[in-house]
Amino acid sequence: MSATRVFVARLAGCSVFDPAGDKVGRVRDVIVVYRSKEAPRVIGFVVEVPGRRHIFLSIGRVTSIGSGQIITTGLINLRRFEQRGGEVRVIAEVLGRRVTLVDGSGTAVIEDVAIENNAQGDWAVSDLFIRRPKTSPSPFAKGQTQFAKWADVRERFTGEAQSATQLLATYEDLLPADLANALLDLPEARMLEVAEEMSDERLADVLEEMPEGEQVDILNQLDDERAADVLDQMQPDDAADLIAQLSDERGEALLDLMQPEEAEDVRMLLLYAPDTAGGLMTTEPIIVSADATVAEGLALIRRHELAPALGAAVCVTLPPYEPPTGRFLGMVHFQRMLRYPPNERLGTLLDQRLEPVKVRASAAEVARTLASYNLVSVPVVDDNHRLVGVVTIDDVLDYLLPDDWRSHDDEAPVAPTDTSTSRPFTRPIATTVGRRQPNGQTR
């Protein structure tokens, strides 16, 4: 091994490579098992591989740890990681845990854990980086930190979980889809606890990436006012899909508590069948007048919070400019805007070949339109040719891909079993996954 002592918090997110230098994935956690008289022994890592699947990497298959990377022998278990009895996840379960010092000097919180390679070649917990309670009432004060050996502390309660705030701090750099995947790997009670600690905006982003069943479980844990605030932060089509899973009584109560403009969009989407353009669309496209300039159009699609598919084109309509708008005139793709001077009027750049789809068009028809014209979004109009929304490519993928893609593992050839862990090993391969299907049906 290239290092003899490593801090677990520094391992989170570091890259895992095979002997040829090809990247296998990223470390998401360290797995240990407790021992009666010795410090916990490291048995492996939770590694996120392509497809956002979490797998187990045995410590016996690691040849080097250090310099922000882990090198493996090249044999990796591709089965989805499932935590076994007696196994403890250091980042998810130990960091943030409160302990009592055996010398009687008080309590502390574990902020980091050092693992060390001993003379026998085994990895085990060596030191704890702990923080004492603060002694000053100042909100800016922090408790004193120190190192301690595992034998110097005692857990206050067996199996006591770390604070949800501490766990969220380790997930701070994850994209919403990756964070959703990480939460789904936690026990249900723990997942709900962490979800309650998130900000409304962060939780909304994560819920959009979760299966409907877990979405409902989390929303049911929130009081009505908090749930409505989270729904306000979600995309209207995702909020409508989620509300459709709830009882009529609670759904209506949450709609009443939402911001009026957001609730109006959701109510409109709930009117359409889930397998139609109206059921798939989002009601928040970029809408401009024919007199708007290229400079104005480009400024609108530069917004940081705008999804790439929605920023691929702007919709030109007659007033009013909120769905349902005045008569739909056409779309202008951003690539075409880049070819013209900033003062050019968008009304002169309309794509005359593209016909919008009707709000009750089937999902199959929408998919054919996107595929036929190589589009990432298609406008949706009502019977009066007013723009009511756009369907983006990810909306169609949500509908077409299987409901259970998150729990689906692609088949992979199995290599000989590693008898030290009783886990079969295979060479790492990428997996193909999709997104959930917003079809308004309960799993």
C-alpha positions in Angstrom: 0.0 0.0 0.0 1.2 3.5 -0.8 -0.2 4.9 2.5 -0.3 3.5 6.0 -2.9 5.9 7.4 -5.8 7.6 5.6 -8.7 9.8 6.8 -12.1 8.5 5.6 -13.5 11.9 4.8 -10.7 12.5 2.3 -11.5 9.2 0.6 -15.1 10.3 -0.1 -15.4 11.0 -3.9 -11.8 9.9 -4.7 -11.4 7.9 -7.9 -10.9 4.2 -8.2 -8.7 2.8 -11.0 -7.9 -0.6 -12.3 -4.2 -1.6 -12.9 -4.3 -0.3 -16.5 -5.2 3.2 -15.3 -8.8 3.1 -16.4 -11.3 4.7 -14.0 -13.7 2.3 -12.4 -15.7 4.7 -10.2 -15.7 6.8 -7.1 -15.6 6.0 -3.4 -18.8 6.7 -1.6 -18.2 5.1 1.8 -15.9 2.8 3.8 -17.3 -0.5 5.3 -16.0 -1.7 8.7 -17.0 -4.5 11.1 -16.9 -4.1 14.9 -14.7 -6.3 17.0 -15.1 -7.0 20.7 -11.6 -6.1 21.9 -10.0 -4.3 19.0 -10.8 -1.3 16.8 -13.2 -2.0 13.8 -11.6 -3.7 10.9 -12.0 -2.3 7.3 -13.5 -4.9 4.9 -14.0 -2.7 1.8 -15.5 0.3 0.1 -18.8 1.3 -1.4 -17.9 2.4 -4.9 -20.2 4.2 -7.4 -19.7 2.9 -10.9 -21.1 4.2 -14.2 -24.9 4.1 -14.1 -24.8 5.5 -10.6 -24.8 1.9 -9.2 -23.2 1.3 -5.8 -21.1 -1.8 -5.6 -18.8 -3.4 -3.0 -15.0 -3.3 -3.4 -13.2 -5.7 -1.0 -10.2 -4.3 0.7 -8.4 -7.5 -0.4 -8.8 -6.3 -4.0 -7.1 -2.9 -3.3 -3.4 -2.6 -4.1 -2.8 1.1 -3.3 -4.5 3.8 -1.3 -3.1 7.4 -1.5 -2.7 10.6 -3.5 -6.5 10.9 -3.8 -6.9 7.6 -5.6 -7.4 3.9 -5.0 -5.8 1.2 -7.3 -7.5 -2.2 -7.6 -6.5 -5.6 -8.9 -9.1 -5.1 -11.7 -11.6 -7.7 -10.3 -14.7 -5.9 -9.1 -18.0 -7.2 -7.8 -20.7 -5.7 -10.1 -23.7 -6.7 -8.0 -25.5 -3.9 -6.3 -24.2 -3.3 -2.8 -26.4 -4.5 0.0 -25.3 -3.9 3.5 -25.0 -7.0 5.5 -25.6 -7.6 9.2 -22.6 -6.4 11.3 -21.3 -4.1 8.5 -21.1 -0.4 9.3 -20.8 2.5 6.9 -18.3 5.0 8.3 -19.5 8.1 6.4 -23.2 7.3 6.6 -23.3 5.9 10.2 -20.2 6.8 12.2 -19.2 10.4 11.3 -21.2 12.7 13.5 -21.9 10.1 16.1 -21.6 11.2 19.8 -19.2 9.3 22.0 -18.2 9.4 25.7 -14.5 9.6 26.6 -13.5 6.8 29.0 -11.3 9.1 31.1 -14.5 10.8 32.3 -13.8 14.1 30.7 -17.1 14.3 28.9 -18.5 13.7 25.4 -17.5 14.5 21.9 -18.6 14.1 18.3 -16.7 12.1 15.7 -15.8 14.4 12.8 -13.4 12.0 11.0 -12.0 8.5 11.2 -8.4 7.4 10.3 -7.9 3.9 9.0 -4.4 2.4 9.1 -2.6 -0.5 7.5 -1.1 -2.6 10.2 1.9 -5.0 10.1 -0.3 -7.9 9.1 -1.5 -6.0 6.1 -5.0 -5.5 7.5 -6.8 -2.1 7.5 -8.5 -1.0 10.7 -9.7 2.1 12.5 -6.7 3.8 14.2 -7.6 7.3 15.3 -10.7 9.4 15.7 -10.8 13.1 15.1 -13.3 14.4 17.6 -14.8 17.7 18.7 -15.8 18.6 22.2 -18.9 20.6 23.0 -18.4 24.3 22.7 -18.0 26.2 26.0 -18.9 29.7 24.7 -22.5 30.9 24.0 -21.3 32.7 20.9 -22.9 31.3 17.7 -19.4 31.5 16.1 -17.7 29.5 18.7 -16.7 25.9 18.1 -15.7 23.1 20.5 -12.1 22.1 20.9 -10.8 19.3 18.6 -8.5 16.5 19.4 -7.4 13.0 18.3 -8.4 9.9 20.2 -7.8 6.2 19.9 -10.8 3.9 19.4 -10.2 2.4 22.9 -10.4 5.9 24.4 -14.1 6.4 23.6 -17.3 4.6 24.2 -20.4 5.0 22.0 -23.2 6.5 24.0 -25.8 4.3 22.4 -25.1 1.1 20.4 -26.0 1.8 16.8 -26.6 5.5 17.4 -26.7 7.2 14.0 -24.8 10.3 13.1 -26.6 13.6 12.8 -28.4 14.1 9.4 -26.7 17.4 9.1 -23.2 15.8 9.3 -24.2 13.2 6.7 -25.6 15.9 4.3 -22.2 17.7 4.6 -20.5 14.6 3.1 -23.0 14.6 0.2 -22.7 18.4 -0.5 -20.9 18.0 -3.8 -23.2 15.4 -5.3 -25.5 16.2 -8.2 -29.3 15.7 -7.4 -29.4 12.3 -9.3 -26.4 11.0 -7.4 -27.7 12.3 -4.0 -31.0 10.6 -4.7 -29.1 7.3 -5.5 -27.1 7.7 -2.2 -30.3 8.2 -0.2 -32.0 5.2 -1.7 -29.1 3.1 -0.4 -29.8 4.2 3.2 -32.3 2.4 5.5 -35.7 3.9 5.0 -35.9 5.6 8.4 -32.4 7.1 7.8 -33.4 8.3 4.4 -36.5 10.1 5.7 -34.4 11.7 8.5 -31.9 13.1 6.1 -34.5 14.3 3.7 -36.2 16.3 6.4 -32.9 18.2 7.0 -32.5 19.3 3.4 -33.4 22.7 2.1 -36.6 23.0 0.2 -34.8 23.5 -3.1 -32.3 20.7 -2.6 -35.1 18.3 -1.6 -37.2 19.2 -4.6 -34.2 18.5 -6.9 -33.7 15.1 -5.2 -37.3 14.1 -5.3 -37.4 14.7 -9.0 -34.8 12.0 -9.4 -36.5 9.4 -7.2 -39.1 6.7 -7.9 -42.7 7.6 -7.1 -42.9 5.3 -4.1 -40.0 6.9 -2.3 -41.2 10.4 -3.3 -44.6 9.7 -1.6 -42.9 8.2 1.5 -40.8 11.3 2.0 -43.6 13.8 1.3 -45.8 12.0 3.7 -43.2 12.6 6.4 -43.5 16.4 5.9 -46.2 18.6 7.3 -48.4 20.2 4.8 -46.7 23.6 4.8 -43.2 22.2 4.3 -44.5 19.8 1.6 -46.2 22.6 -0.3 -42.9 24.6 -0.2 -41.0 21.7 -1.6 -43.6 21.2 -4.4 -43.3 24.9 -5.2 -39.6 24.3 -6.0 -40.2 21.3 -8.2 -40.8 21.4 -12.0 -44.6 21.6 -12.5 -44.7 18.3 -14.4 -42.8 16.5 -11.6 -45.0 18.1 -9.0 -48.1 17.0 -10.8 -46.8 13.5 -11.1 -46.1 13.4 -7.3 -49.5 14.9 -6.3 -51.2 12.4 -8.5 -49.8 9.7 -6.2 -51.4 11.2 -3.1 -54.9 11.0 -1.8 -57.4 13.5 -3.3 -57.8 15.2 0.0 -54.1 15.8 0.7 -53.4 16.6 -2.9 -56.0 19.4 -2.9 -54.8 20.6 0.5 -51.2 20.9 -0.8 -52.4 22.7 -4.0 -54.2 25.2 -1.8 -51.0 25.9 0.1 -48.7 26.2 -2.9 -48.0 29.6 -4.5 -51.0 30.4 -6.8 -49.0 30.5 -10.0 -47.2 27.2 -9.3 -50.5 25.6 -8.3 -52.2 26.8 -11.4 -49.6 25.1 -13.6 -49.9 21.9 -11.7 -53.7 21.9 -11.8 -53.6 22.3 -15.6 -51.2 19.4 -16.0 -53.4 17.2 -13.8 -56.2 17.6 -16.4 -54.3 15.6 -19.0 -53.8 11.8 -19.3 -50.2 10.8 -18.4 -49.6 9.2 -21.8 -50.4 12.4 -23.8 -48.3 15.4 -24.7 -50.2 17.4 -22.0 -49.3 14.8 -19.4 -45.6 14.8 -20.4 -45.0 18.5 -21.0 -43.6 21.2 -18.7 -45.3 24.6 -18.6 -42.2 26.7 -18.2 -40.6 27.1 -21.7 -38.9 30.3 -22.7 -41.5 32.4 -24.4 -40.8 35.7 -26.2 -42.4 38.1 -28.6 -41.6 38.2 -32.3 -40.0 41.6 -31.7 -37.5 40.2 -29.2 -33.9 40.3 -30.4 -31.3 37.6 -30.6 -29.4 39.3 -27.8 -32.5 39.0 -25.6 -33.1 35.4 -26.5 -29.5 34.4 -25.7 -29.7 36.2 -22.4 -32.7 34.1 -21.4 -31.1 30.8 -22.3 -28.0 31.6 -20.3 -29.8 31.4 -17.0 -28.0 29.0 -14.7 -31.1 27.3 -13.3 -32.5 26.5 -16.8 -32.4 22.9 -17.9 -30.3 22.4 -21.0 -33.2 20.9 -23.0 -35.4 24.0 -22.2 -32.5 26.3 -23.2 -32.1 24.6 -26.6 -34.8 26.9 -28.2 -37.2 29.7 -27.5 -40.9 29.9 -28.3 -42.3 32.9 -30.1 -46.0 33.7 -29.6 -48.5 36.5 -29.6 -49.4 38.0 -26.3 -50.0 37.0 -23.5 -46.6 35.3 -22.9 -47.6 32.9 -20.1 -49.2 29.5 -21.0 -51.7 29.4 -22.4 -50.3 32.1 -24.6 -51.5 34.0 -27.6 -51.2 32.2 -30.9 -48.0 30.1 -31.2 -45.8 31.4 -34.1 -42.8 29.1 -34.0 -39.5 28.2 -32.3 -36.0 29.6 -32.7 -33.2 27.2 -32.0 -30.2 28.6 -30.1 -27.7 27.5 -32.8 -29.6 29.6 -35.3 -29.5 32.6 -32.9 -25.7 32.3 -32.8 -25.5 32.8 -36.6 -27.2 36.2 -36.6 -26.3 39.6 -35.2 -27.5 40.6 -31.7 -30.2 43.0 -33.0 -31.8 40.5 -35.4 -35.6 40.0 -34.6 -36.5 36.5 -33.5 -39.7 36.7 -35.5 -37.6 36.5 -38.7 -35.7 33.3 -37.6 -38.6 30.9 -37.0 -38.2 27.3 -37.9 -40.9 27.0 -40.5 -40.5 23.2 -40.8 -41.4 22.3 -37.3 -45.1 21.7 -36.5 -46.2 21.7 -32.8 -48.0 18.7 -31.4 -51.5 18.9 -30.0 -52.0 18.7 -26.3 -53.8 15.4 -26.5 -51.3 13.8 -28.9 -50.1 10.4 -27.8 -46.7 9.9 -26.2 -45.7 7.7 -29.2 -46.5 10.6 -31.6 -44.4 13.0 -29.5 -41.5 10.5 -29.5 -41.7 10.2 -33.3 -41.7 13.9 -33.7 -38.6 14.3 -31.6 -36.8 11.4 -33.3 -37.8 12.5 -36.9 -36.5 16.0 -36.6 -33.6 15.4 -34.2 -35.1 17.6 -31.5 -34.6 17.9 -27.8 -37.9 19.6 -27.3 -41.2 20.1 -29.1 -43.9 22.7 -28.5 -47.4 21.7 -27.4 -50.5 23.7 -28.4 -54.2 23.5 -27.6 -57.1 23.5 -30.1 -56.8 27.3 -30.5 -53.1 27.0 -31.4 -52.1 28.6 -28.2 -48.8 27.4 -26.6 -49.4 25.5 -23.4 -46.0 23.9 -22.8 -43.1 21.9 -24.3 -42.2 18.3 -24.1 -38.4 17.7 -23.7 -36.5 14.6 -24.6 -36.0 13.7 -20.9 -39.8 13.8 -20.4 -40.2 11.2 -23.2 -37.4 9.0 -21.8 -39.1 9.1 -18.4 -42.2 7.7 -20.0 -40.6 5.1 -22.3 -38.0 3.6 -20.0 -39.0 0.8 -17.5 -40.4 1.8 -14.1 -37.8 -0.3 -12.2 -34.7 1.0 -13.9 -33.2 2.1 -10.6 -33.2 -1.4 -9.2 -32.2 -3.1 -12.5 -28.7 -4.5 -12.8 -27.4 -5.5 -16.3 -26.2 -9.0 -16.5 -22.4 -9.4 -16.4 -20.1 -12.3 -16.8 -19.1 -13.7 -13.4 -15.5 -14.3 -12.5 -14.3 -16.8 -9.8 -15.5 -16.1 -6.3 -13.3 -14.4 -3.8 -13.5 -16.8 -0.9 -12.3 -14.3 1.6 -15.5 -12.3 1.3 -17.9 -14.8 -0.4 -18.7 -12.1 -3.0 -18.3 -12.9 -6.7 -16.1 -10.6 -8.7 -16.3 -9.4 -12.3 -14.4 -6.9 -14.4 -16.0 -3.4 -14.2 -18.3 -2.5 -17.1 -20.7 0.4 -17.6 -24.4 -0.1 -17.1 -27.2 1.4 -19.1 -29.9 3.1 -17.1 -32.7 5.5 -17.7 -34.9 7.8 -15.6 -38.2 7.1 -13.9 -41.5 7.0 -15.7 -43.9 9.8 -14.6 -47.1 7.9 -15.4 -49.1 8.7 -12.4 -49.2 5.1 -11.3 -48.2 3.7 -8.0 -45.4 1.2 -8.1 
